[in-house]
Amino acid sequence: MTASLKETVGRHGVWSVELRSEDPSRRGELDEAAAELEELGYGAIWLGGSSTVDHAAPLIGATRRVVVGTSIQSVWQQDAATTAAGFAEVEAAHPGRFALGLGVSHGPLVKDYRRPYAAMVGYLDELDAAGVPADRRVLAALGPKMLELSRDRAAGAVPYLVTPEHTAQAREILGDGPLLAPELKVVLETDPARARETARAYLARYLGFPNYTGNFLRMGFTEADLADGGSDRLVDAVFAWGDETRVRERVTAFHEAGADHVALQVVRADAGDSLPRKEWRTLASLLA
């Protein structure tokens, strides 16, 4: 019997958009980095950038045990039948190694965006009919209804851009059983001004998406917190920055709030699409 995602992903993973690169000249570099992440002790690699099983499969093939998941695949990006076929293929070759992370994306990014909750329910219905088991999929849930769907129709939730307070509320909705694996952005910079500048530059684009801003307002932030790239209060809530002790404390806060697993996304100033391998090693060391 295949172990559950909650059993296999461990307490920490890496969230990376860089590892989903489609540049064939980088295949060896990406595979080597994934193998190192496994050796460093990370339990999961979560691929950003609206990735699919096609992005995950090569990394699964290059490793032995780490779980590779999409975080997230938009339900508007690929039809359920294609997704199910890809899932079946990778599951047959590497049982239990792939996690299908799904989300509804954002209105500004999707033509004819409408009724996102209903779209997700319909997509899950199609996956059920195609034989994709609920315990191999997770949802990028923010609000209560999507969190309930994560509990009832999936293995759990992989919330993006959240706080420990949101994690505590999500755990209350999910209950003890489902996986709760929030993403957390990390800036390994000890100077407060530089750390927040780097964080704010990265955060700015997300503040144009109503799903995120609405969630922040539900969590008690104000419109003022959302202005000008985000207030210090907001930045400090959704990023871990500072020295090793401070970063460790921020990760611990998510676990204490109810997270089973924290997916760590390294954020750097002007890094392009290079892999943050030095930073991944640093985080593995300080979280060991």
C-alpha positions in Angstrom: 0.0 0.0 0.0 1.3 3.4 -1.0 2.1 5.7 2.0 0.0 8.9 2.3 1.4 12.2 1.3 1.3 13.3 4.9 3.6 10.4 5.8 6.0 11.0 2.9 6.5 14.7 2.5 8.2 15.2 5.8 8.3 18.5 7.8 10.1 20.6 5.2 10.2 21.0 1.4 11.3 23.4 -1.3 9.0 25.5 -3.4 10.7 26.5 -6.7 9.6 28.0 -10.0 13.2 27.7 -11.2 13.1 23.9 -11.1 10.2 23.8 -13.6 12.4 25.3 -16.4 11.6 23.9 -19.9 15.0 24.8 -21.3 16.4 21.4 -22.4 20.0 22.6 -22.0 19.3 22.9 -18.2 18.0 19.3 -17.8 21.1 18.0 -16.2 21.4 20.9 -13.8 17.8 20.6 -12.7 18.1 16.9 -12.1 21.3 17.2 -10.2 19.8 19.9 -8.0 16.7 17.8 -7.3 19.0 14.9 -6.3 20.9 17.2 -3.9 17.6 18.4 -2.3 16.7 14.8 -1.6 20.1 14.2 0.0 19.8 17.4 2.0 16.7 15.8 3.6 13.8 17.8 2.1 10.7 15.6 1.8 9.1 17.3 -1.2 9.8 19.6 -4.1 6.9 21.8 -5.1 7.0 23.3 -8.6 5.6 26.8 -9.1 4.7 28.6 -12.2 1.5 26.7 -12.9 3.4 23.5 -13.5 2.0 20.1 -14.7 3.0 16.5 -14.3 5.2 17.0 -17.4 7.5 19.3 -15.3 7.5 17.0 -12.3 8.2 13.7 -14.1 11.9 14.3 -15.0 12.7 15.3 -11.4 10.9 12.2 -10.1 13.0 10.1 -12.5 16.2 11.8 -11.3 15.5 11.0 -7.6 14.7 8.0 -5.5 12.2 9.0 -2.8 11.4 12.7 -2.6 7.8 13.7 -3.5 7.5 16.1 -6.4 4.3 18.1 -6.6 2.6 20.8 -8.7 2.0 24.0 -6.7 0.0 24.8 -8.5 -1.5 23.5 -11.7 -4.4 25.8 -12.7 -7.6 24.0 -13.5 -7.9 26.4 -16.5 -4.5 25.4 -17.9 -5.1 21.7 -18.8 -8.2 19.6 -19.1 -8.9 16.9 -16.5 -8.6 14.1 -19.0 -5.1 15.1 -20.0 -4.1 15.6 -16.3 -5.5 12.2 -15.4 -3.6 10.5 -18.2 -0.3 12.1 -17.1 -1.0 11.2 -13.5 -1.6 7.5 -14.4 1.6 7.4 -16.4 3.9 8.8 -13.6 2.1 6.8 -10.9 2.6 3.6 -12.8 6.3 4.3 -13.1 6.9 5.8 -9.7 4.1 5.0 -7.3 3.4 7.6 -4.6 6.1 10.0 -5.8 3.8 12.6 -7.5 1.4 15.0 -5.7 -1.1 16.7 -8.0 -1.5 20.3 -6.6 -4.5 22.1 -8.1 -5.7 25.7 -7.9 -8.1 28.1 -9.5 -5.5 30.8 -10.4 -6.6 34.4 -10.6 -9.1 36.5 -12.6 -6.5 38.8 -14.1 -4.6 35.8 -15.5 -7.4 33.8 -17.0 -9.7 34.7 -19.8 -13.4 34.0 -19.0 -12.5 33.5 -15.3 -15.8 32.7 -13.5 -17.2 30.7 -10.7 -13.8 29.3 -9.5 -15.2 27.1 -6.8 -17.7 25.5 -9.1 -14.8 25.0 -11.7 -12.7 23.2 -9.1 -15.6 21.0 -8.0 -16.2 20.0 -11.7 -12.6 19.3 -12.2 -12.4 17.1 -9.2 -15.5 15.2 -10.4 -13.8 14.6 -13.7 -10.6 13.4 -12.0 -12.7 11.0 -9.8 -14.3 9.6 -13.0 -10.9 9.1 -14.5 -9.5 7.2 -11.5 -7.2 9.9 -10.0 -7.4 9.1 -6.2 -8.3 11.9 -3.9 -5.4 11.0 -1.6 -2.8 12.0 -4.3 -4.1 15.5 -4.9 -4.0 18.7 -2.8 -5.6 22.1 -3.3 -4.2 25.6 -3.1 -6.9 26.7 -0.7 -7.2 30.1 1.0 -10.8 30.6 1.9 -13.1 28.4 4.1 -15.0 26.8 1.2 -11.9 25.7 -0.6 -10.3 24.5 2.6 -13.4 22.4 3.2 -13.1 21.0 -0.3 -9.4 20.2 0.4 -10.6 18.2 3.5 -13.5 16.4 1.7 -12.2 15.8 -1.8 -8.4 15.8 -1.5 -5.5 14.8 0.7 -5.3 18.3 2.1 -4.2 21.9 1.3 -1.1 23.7 0.1 -1.9 27.4 0.8 0.3 30.0 -0.8 1.3 33.4 0.6 -0.2 32.9 4.1 0.6 33.5 7.7 0.7 31.3 10.8 -2.6 32.7 11.8 -4.1 31.5 8.5 -2.5 28.2 9.1 -4.2 27.9 12.5 -7.6 28.6 11.0 -6.9 26.2 8.1 -6.0 23.4 10.6 -9.3 24.0 12.5 -11.3 23.6 9.2 -9.3 20.6 8.0 -9.2 18.7 11.2 -6.3 16.5 12.3 -6.1 14.1 9.4 -5.5 16.0 6.1 -2.1 17.4 5.1 -1.6 21.1 5.6 1.5 22.3 3.8 1.7 26.1 3.5 4.3 27.8 1.4 6.7 30.3 3.1 9.0 32.8 1.4 12.5 33.2 2.8 14.9 36.0 2.4 18.3 35.2 3.9 19.3 38.8 4.6 19.9 40.2 8.1 19.6 43.9 7.2 16.0 44.8 7.8 15.9 47.5 5.1 17.5 45.3 2.4 15.4 42.2 3.4 12.1 44.1 3.3 13.1 45.8 0.0 13.7 42.3 -1.6 10.6 40.9 -0.1 8.4 43.9 -1.2 9.7 43.8 -4.7 8.6 40.1 -4.9 5.3 40.6 -3.1 4.1 43.5 -5.3 2.7 41.4 -8.2 0.7 39.3 -5.8 -1.0 42.3 -4.4 -2.7 42.7 -7.8 -4.6 39.4 -7.3 -8.0 39.7 -5.5 -7.7 36.1 -4.1 -4.7 37.1 -2.1 -5.7 40.6 -1.1 -9.1 39.3 -0.1 -7.5 36.7 2.1 -5.3 39.3 3.8 -8.3 41.4 4.5 -10.0 38.4 6.1 -7.0 37.9 8.2 -7.2 41.4 9.7 -4.9 43.4 7.5 -6.1 46.7 6.1 -6.1 48.4 2.7 -3.1 50.4 4.0 -1.2 47.2 4.6 -1.7 46.4 0.9 -0.5 49.7 -0.5 2.9 50.5 -1.9 4.1 46.9 -2.1 2.9 46.0 1.3 3.5 47.4 4.8 6.3 46.2 7.1 3.6 44.4 9.1 2.4 42.4 6.0 5.9 41.7 4.8 7.0 40.4 8.1 4.0 38.2 8.4 4.4 36.4 5.0 8.2 36.3 4.7 10.9 34.8 6.9 13.9 37.0 6.8 16.9 37.6 9.0 19.6 35.5 10.6 19.3 31.7 11.1 17.6 32.0 14.5 14.9 34.3 13.2 14.2 32.2 10.1 14.0 29.1 12.2 11.6 30.7 14.5 9.3 31.8 11.6 9.2 28.3 10.2 8.6 26.9 13.7 5.6 29.3 14.1 3.9 27.7 11.1 4.4 24.2 12.5 3.2 25.3 15.9 0.1 26.8 14.2 -0.7 23.4 12.8 1.3 22.9 9.6 2.5 19.3 8.9 5.0 20.5 6.3 6.3 23.9 5.2 7.4 24.5 1.6 10.2 27.0 1.6 10.6 29.4 -1.3 14.0 31.3 -1.4 13.5 34.9 -2.6 16.6 36.8 -3.7 17.2 40.2 -5.2 17.9 40.1 -9.0 18.6 36.4 -9.1 17.0 35.7 -12.4 16.2 32.0 -13.0 19.4 30.7 -11.4 18.9 28.0 -8.8 19.4 29.0 -5.1 21.4 26.0 -4.2 23.6 27.7 -1.7 20.4 29.0 0.1 18.8 25.6 0.0 21.8 24.1 1.7 21.7 26.8 4.4 18.1 26.2 5.1 18.6 22.4 5.3 21.4 23.0 7.8 19.5 25.4 10.0 16.3 23.2 10.0 18.1 19.9 10.6 
